[in-house]
Amino acid sequence: MKNTKLYLILFLLISFPLFAQKKIEVGIDEKLGNTLPMDLSFQTSEGKTVTLKDIISKPTLIALVYYECPGICNPMQNELAWTIDKLQLEPGKDFQVVSISFDHKETPAVAAKWKKNYLLTIKRKFDPSSWLFLTGDSLNVHKLTEACGFYFKPADKQFVHAATLVAISPQGKISRYLFGTNFNPFDVKMALLEAESGKTSPTISKVLQFCFSYDPNGRQYTLNITRIIGAVMLIGIGIFLSVLLMKKKKINKNQGVKING
């Protein structure tokens, strides 16, 4: 009897957190490190069917939106276009952007209309293929939003949802979330550099990744003072030891000259 009670208590202690967890209805459940289902298929604004594997071959920013949104999607994508102009990376070469509608009723024609509008606001030289606008059926949309931890719900012919960009590695792995409708170009650049996931980076990129780290509470990149101080101390110790070694060699050399003389 005592063993039965003990097992029951243990079962309740173990299972309580599982029962206590409430599924997010609207919002973001960050799934960093998860790999997207790369076989999911969508339609481009030109009506071509593509899979995520077909289009994701470089660091990618995915914007989960719906094009006819009367709320935050339009400001977010306008801000994204502004950020692309300011970003010190080459579109199409260093990164790409993919907007995907989570409203399965939207069509490639709707996507094409909004793509044209947003691209007109970009002032830098920009290949239209560097920003894809996709639509898809309810099954593929559901699998993608689940994989990203992006939860939304319909309300009066609209949707209640959060605003975020998801940085994806060339292998389809989620590396960072950028929240809200305003983006710091530096934060976006750092998220894309992280998403390179092992690719060879220029020296300046490696320095930036070393000096800055992501603050999950503030949801931005901050200067990593501890890491920088540690590096400076190591360099200082290295210089100090080198100077001592050079002095020792010089003394030994002078002593050798005196003995020979």
C-alpha positions in Angstrom: 0.0 0.0 0.0 2.8 2.4 0.9 4.6 1.6 -2.3 1.4 2.3 -4.3 1.0 5.7 -2.6 4.7 6.5 -3.3 4.3 5.6 -7.0 1.2 7.7 -7.2 3.0 10.7 -5.7 5.9 10.3 -8.0 3.6 10.0 -11.0 1.8 13.2 -10.1 5.1 15.1 -9.5 6.4 14.0 -12.9 3.2 14.5 -14.9 2.0 17.7 -13.3 4.3 20.0 -15.4 3.0 18.3 -18.5 -0.6 18.9 -17.6 0.1 22.4 -16.3 1.6 23.4 -19.7 -0.9 25.4 -21.7 -0.5 25.6 -25.4 0.0 29.1 -26.7 -3.0 30.3 -28.7 -1.4 33.4 -30.1 2.2 34.3 -30.0 5.7 32.8 -30.5 7.1 29.7 -28.9 10.8 30.0 -29.8 12.2 26.8 -31.3 15.8 27.7 -31.7 17.8 24.9 -33.3 14.9 23.2 -34.9 15.1 22.3 -38.6 12.1 23.3 -40.8 10.5 20.5 -42.8 12.3 21.3 -46.1 9.9 19.3 -48.3 7.0 21.7 -47.6 5.7 23.2 -50.9 4.4 26.7 -51.6 3.5 28.8 -54.7 5.6 31.9 -55.7 4.0 35.1 -56.7 4.5 33.9 -60.3 2.5 30.8 -59.6 5.5 28.4 -59.6 5.4 25.6 -57.0 8.6 25.4 -55.0 9.8 23.5 -51.8 11.7 25.1 -49.0 14.6 23.0 -50.0 14.5 24.6 -53.5 14.7 28.1 -52.2 16.7 28.1 -49.0 20.4 27.8 -49.8 21.7 30.9 -48.0 20.9 32.7 -44.7 17.2 33.5 -45.0 14.8 35.8 -43.2 11.3 34.4 -43.1 8.4 36.8 -42.4 5.2 35.0 -41.5 2.4 37.4 -42.5 -0.8 37.6 -44.5 -0.8 40.1 -47.3 -4.2 41.7 -46.8 -3.6 42.2 -43.1 -5.0 45.6 -41.9 -2.8 45.6 -38.9 0.9 44.9 -38.2 2.0 43.0 -41.3 2.1 46.0 -43.5 4.2 48.1 -41.2 6.5 45.2 -40.5 7.1 44.5 -44.2 7.6 48.2 -44.9 10.2 48.2 -42.1 11.8 45.1 -43.6 12.1 46.9 -47.0 13.7 49.9 -45.2 16.1 47.5 -43.3 17.1 45.8 -46.6 18.2 49.2 -47.8 20.3 49.8 -44.7 21.8 46.3 -44.4 25.5 46.0 -45.0 25.1 42.7 -46.7 24.5 41.9 -50.3 20.9 40.7 -51.1 20.8 37.5 -53.1 24.5 36.7 -52.3 24.7 37.0 -48.5 21.1 36.6 -47.6 17.5 36.5 -48.9 14.1 37.3 -47.6 11.0 35.1 -47.9 7.5 36.3 -46.9 5.0 33.5 -46.5 1.3 34.0 -46.0 -0.3 31.9 -43.2 -3.7 32.7 -44.7 -4.2 29.7 -47.0 -7.0 31.5 -48.9 -4.5 34.1 -50.3 -3.4 33.5 -53.9 -0.2 34.1 -55.9 -1.9 37.1 -57.5 -2.4 38.7 -54.1 1.3 37.9 -53.3 2.4 39.5 -56.6 0.5 42.7 -55.9 2.1 43.2 -52.5 5.6 42.2 -53.7 5.5 44.9 -56.3 4.4 47.5 -53.7 7.2 46.6 -51.2 10.0 46.3 -53.8 9.2 49.8 -55.1 10.2 51.2 -51.7 13.7 49.7 -51.9 16.2 52.2 -53.2 19.4 50.1 -53.5 20.1 47.8 -56.4 17.9 44.8 -55.7 17.1 41.6 -57.6 13.4 40.8 -57.2 14.3 37.1 -56.7 16.0 38.0 -53.5 12.7 38.6 -51.8 10.1 35.8 -52.4 6.4 36.2 -51.7 4.8 32.8 -51.2 1.3 31.3 -50.5 0.4 27.8 -49.7 -2.4 25.4 -48.7 -3.6 24.9 -45.1 -1.6 21.7 -44.5 1.8 23.2 -45.6 1.1 26.4 -43.8 0.2 24.6 -40.6 3.3 22.5 -40.7 5.5 25.5 -41.2 3.9 27.6 -38.5 4.1 24.7 -36.0 7.8 24.2 -36.9 8.5 27.9 -36.2 6.4 28.0 -33.1 4.2 30.7 -34.7 0.6 30.6 -33.4 -2.3 32.6 -34.6 -6.1 32.4 -34.7 -8.9 33.8 -37.0 -11.1 36.6 -35.7 -13.8 38.4 -37.7 -12.4 37.5 -41.1 -8.9 38.6 -39.9 -6.2 37.0 -37.8 -4.8 37.7 -34.4 -1.0 37.1 -34.5 2.4 38.3 -33.4 5.1 40.0 -35.5 8.4 38.3 -36.0 11.2 37.6 -38.5 12.8 34.1 -38.3 16.4 33.8 -39.3 17.1 30.4 -41.0 20.4 28.8 -41.8 21.2 27.5 -45.3 20.4 24.0 -43.9 16.9 25.2 -42.8 17.7 25.5 -39.0 16.1 28.2 -36.9 18.9 30.4 -35.6 17.2 33.5 -34.3 13.9 35.4 -33.9 13.6 39.1 -34.4 10.4 40.4 -32.7 8.2 43.4 -33.4 7.7 45.7 -36.4 10.9 47.8 -36.0 14.3 46.3 -36.8 17.7 47.5 -36.0 19.8 46.8 -39.2 22.8 45.8 -37.0 20.6 43.2 -35.1 19.4 41.8 -38.5 22.9 41.6 -39.8 24.1 39.7 -36.7 21.2 37.3 -37.0 22.1 36.6 -40.6 25.8 36.1 -39.7 24.7 33.6 -37.1 22.5 31.9 -39.6 25.5 31.3 -41.9 26.0 28.3 -39.6 29.6 27.3 -40.3 30.0 29.0 -43.6 33.3 30.8 -44.1 32.9 34.4 -42.9 35.0 37.5 -43.7 37.3 38.5 -40.9 35.2 41.5 -39.9 32.1 39.2 -39.6 34.1 36.9 -37.2 35.1 39.9 -35.1 31.5 41.1 -34.9 30.3 37.6 -33.8 33.1 37.5 -31.2 32.4 41.0 -29.8 28.6 40.9 -29.7 26.3 38.3 -28.2 22.5 37.9 -28.2 20.6 39.0 -25.0 17.5 36.9 -24.8 15.9 39.2 -22.2 16.4 42.4 -24.1 16.0 40.5 -27.5 18.9 42.4 -29.1 22.7 42.1 -29.6 24.9 43.6 -27.0 28.6 44.2 -26.6 30.1 41.2 -24.7 32.4 43.1 -22.3 33.5 40.0 -20.4 34.6 38.3 -23.6 36.5 41.4 -24.9 38.2 42.0 -21.5 39.3 38.3 -21.5 40.7 38.6 -25.0 42.6 41.8 -24.1 44.1 40.2 -21.0 45.2 37.2 -23.0 46.8 39.5 -25.6 48.4 41.5 -22.9 49.9 38.4 -21.2 51.1 37.2 -24.6 52.9 40.5 -25.3 54.4 40.6 -21.8 55.8 37.0 -22.2 57.1 37.9 -25.6 58.9 40.9 -24.3 60.5 38.9 -21.4 61.6 36.2 -23.9 63.2 38.8 -26.2 65.0 40.4 -23.3 66.3 37.0 -22.1 67.6 36.2 -25.6 69.3 39.6 -25.8 70.9 39.2 -22.4 72.1 35.7 -23.3 73.5 37.0 -26.6 75.4 39.9 -24.9 76.8 37.5 -22.3 78.0 35.2 -25.1 79.7 38.1 -26.8 81.5 39.1 -23.5 82.7 35.5 -22.9 84.1 35.2 -26.5 85.8 38.6 -26.1 
